[in-house]
């Protein structure tokens, strides 16, 4: 179970570095589930052309991995505040479930009040999800991608002044 900690004890991307960044040919996505096949064009275009793939500042503007050395996170907008996300292994084409997923390989965060508060980096195995304000306390979630699965490593309560209201973005 993840530990609740103070904001000063937050995990940092540099604490979870990858050992290698993949620069080889990109494998075609393996569309194994019905939902993955439903979004096949968006997933394939994300891998092949970089559509819906957030690039880190300073990276070359070309298709390729953007998370944990060899994964391509393809974000698919589906209305506010919904985000669909496919995580494609650039080496094998296998699609993995994002954290807090429905188990379908693509996560519909429409059930959660998310703003665009997902942070990740090419050179790190850490992913941060920051939900927007809703009823009750709001927590930042810190997930570690290890052994092809997610591990929630920290959950930090957001301070009231850092919580952003849901503005329908």
Backbone torsions as a table, in degrees:
resi	resn	phi	psi	omega
1	UNK	NA	142.1	-179.3
2	UNK	-71.0	146.5	-179.4
3	UNK	-90.0	139.6	174.1
4	UNK	-89.1	125.0	-174.7
5	UNK	-131.9	173.1	177.6
6	UNK	-79.9	159.6	179.1
7	UNK	-58.6	-26.3	-179.5
8	UNK	-73.8	-12.1	-178.7
9	UNK	-107.0	30.7	-177.1
10	UNK	-77.2	140.1	173.5
11	UNK	-63.1	149.0	179.1
12	UNK	-119.3	151.2	-179.5
13	UNK	-55.4	-41.7	-177.2
14	UNK	-68.2	-13.2	175.5
15	UNK	-76.5	-14.6	-176.4
16	UNK	-131.5	63.0	-176.5
17	UNK	-76.1	153.1	172.2
18	UNK	-89.4	157.9	-178.3
19	UNK	-90.6	-18.3	-176.5
20	UNK	-153.8	146.0	175.1
21	UNK	-112.2	123.7	-176.5
22	UNK	-74.8	131.5	179.5
23	UNK	-128.1	14.6	-177.9
24	UNK	-84.4	-169.2	179.5
25	UNK	-65.2	148.7	-177.6
26	UNK	-89.8	126.1	178.6
27	UNK	-73.5	146.1	175.7
28	UNK	-69.1	139.0	179.7
29	UNK	-61.5	137.7	175.4
30	UNK	-92.9	109.5	-175.1
31	UNK	-91.2	91.1	-170.8
32	UNK	-91.3	-24.5	-176.2
33	UNK	-112.5	164.5	178.5
34	UNK	-61.0	-41.4	-179.3
35	UNK	-68.3	-37.4	176.2
36	UNK	-62.9	-40.4	178.3
37	UNK	-68.3	-32.9	177.3
38	UNK	-61.3	-36.1	-179.2
39	UNK	-105.4	26.6	-174.6
40	UNK	-57.6	-41.1	-178.1
41	UNK	-65.2	-45.3	-180.0
42	UNK	-64.2	-40.8	179.6
43	UNK	-67.3	-47.6	179.9
44	UNK	-62.5	-43.1	178.1
45	UNK	-65.7	-32.6	176.1
46	UNK	-63.5	-45.3	180.0
47	UNK	-71.1	-49.7	-173.2
48	UNK	-74.8	-41.0	-173.3
49	UNK	-115.9	-5.2	-179.6
50	UNK	79.9	14.3	179.4
51	UNK	-71.4	128.0	-179.5
52	UNK	76.1	13.2	-179.4
53	UNK	-109.2	113.6	-179.6
54	UNK	-71.4	127.7	179.8
55	UNK	-101.8	139.1	178.1
56	UNK	-78.2	140.6	-179.1
57	UNK	-54.5	134.5	178.9
58	UNK	93.9	-14.6	177.4
59	UNK	-75.9	156.8	174.1
60	UNK	-64.8	144.4	178.9
61	UNK	-85.3	72.7	177.1
62	UNK	-142.1	156.3	177.7
63	UNK	-61.3	147.3	178.1
64	UNK	156.5	-175.8	-177.0
65	UNK	-60.1	148.4	174.8
66	UNK	-136.1	5.4	-179.7
67	UNK	-147.0	137.6	170.6
68	UNK	49.1	38.3	172.7
69	UNK	85.1	-42.1	-177.2
70	UNK	-146.7	26.6	177.5
71	UNK	-115.3	147.6	178.4
72	UNK	-115.0	114.4	176.7
73	UNK	-92.0	115.5	178.4
74	UNK	-104.8	116.5	178.3
75	UNK	-98.4	133.7	-177.7
76	UNK	-122.1	112.1	178.4
77	UNK	-69.6	139.7	-179.4
78	UNK	-138.5	26.9	-178.5
79	UNK	103.3	153.2	-174.5
80	UNK	-82.0	142.9	-7.9
81	UNK	-94.2	33.9	-175.1
82	UNK	-78.6	140.3	173.4
83	UNK	-137.3	126.1	169.7
84	UNK	-98.1	142.9	-176.5
85	UNK	-141.5	129.9	173.2
86	UNK	-117.4	133.3	178.5
87	UNK	-111.6	108.2	-173.0
88	UNK	-106.4	129.1	175.5
89	UNK	-74.0	117.0	-176.8
90	UNK	-65.4	-24.6	-179.5
91	UNK	-81.5	-40.6	-171.4
92	UNK	-111.9	-21.2	-176.2
93	UNK	86.3	-5.2	-179.6
94	UNK	-67.0	138.3	178.9
95	UNK	-101.1	130.7	-178.6
96	UNK	-109.5	155.5	177.4
97	UNK	-75.2	135.9	172.6
98	UNK	-74.2	166.8	175.0
99	UNK	-62.4	153.0	179.2
100	UNK	56.8	35.0	-174.7
101	UNK	-87.3	169.0	174.9
102	UNK	-85.8	2.3	-179.9
103	UNK	81.2	13.9	-177.4
104	UNK	-105.5	8.4	-179.0
105	UNK	87.6	-21.6	175.9
106	UNK	-126.6	135.4	-178.8
107	UNK	-101.9	127.4	171.4
108	UNK	-99.1	104.9	-179.0
109	UNK	-88.1	14.8	178.9
110	UNK	-62.5	-24.3	176.9
111	UNK	-77.2	-11.8	178.3
112	UNK	-112.0	147.9	-179.9
113	UNK	-83.9	68.5	-175.8
114	UNK	-89.9	135.4	163.0
115	UNK	-93.5	176.0	174.9
116	UNK	-66.9	75.0	-176.3
117	UNK	-121.3	44.9	178.0
118	UNK	-112.7	123.2	179.9
119	UNK	-120.6	139.3	177.4
120	UNK	-159.1	166.2	179.4
121	UNK	-141.9	155.1	177.7
122	UNK	-62.7	-37.8	-172.6
123	UNK	-94.9	17.0	-177.1
124	UNK	-143.3	150.6	176.9
125	UNK	-91.5	6.0	-177.1
126	UNK	-94.1	138.5	171.5
127	UNK	-129.0	136.0	179.9
128	UNK	-116.1	131.1	175.5
129	UNK	-117.9	124.3	-178.6
130	UNK	-117.5	102.5	178.8
131	UNK	-75.3	160.6	176.5
132	UNK	-88.6	175.3	-177.5
133	UNK	-65.1	143.9	175.6
134	UNK	-151.5	-170.3	176.1
135	UNK	-67.8	136.2	177.6
136	UNK	87.5	-179.2	-179.0
137	UNK	-67.4	151.1	-179.9
138	UNK	-118.4	136.9	-176.8
139	UNK	-123.7	144.5	167.3
140	UNK	-84.3	134.8	-179.0
141	UNK	-110.6	129.8	-179.4
142	UNK	-113.2	114.1	-177.9
143	UNK	-110.8	141.6	175.6
144	UNK	-111.4	129.7	176.4
145	UNK	-91.7	112.1	-178.0
146	UNK	-146.1	136.8	-179.3
147	UNK	52.7	43.0	178.2
148	UNK	58.9	34.5	175.1
149	UNK	-154.6	162.8	-178.9
150	UNK	-93.9	142.4	174.6
151	UNK	-130.4	121.2	175.8
152	UNK	-76.2	114.3	-175.2
153	UNK	-102.5	-23.5	177.5
154	UNK	-151.1	150.8	173.0
155	UNK	-138.1	115.4	-173.8
156	UNK	-117.7	124.9	179.1
157	UNK	-66.2	130.7	177.9
158	UNK	-75.5	143.2	174.3
159	UNK	-73.6	146.1	-177.2
160	UNK	-53.0	-38.4	-178.3
161	UNK	-73.8	-18.6	179.4
162	UNK	-92.3	-9.4	179.5
163	UNK	-79.7	126.0	-178.8
164	UNK	-95.9	137.0	176.0
165	UNK	-70.2	152.8	178.8
166	UNK	-76.4	111.4	-178.3
167	UNK	-102.3	16.5	177.9
168	UNK	71.9	30.0	178.1
169	UNK	-96.6	NA	NA
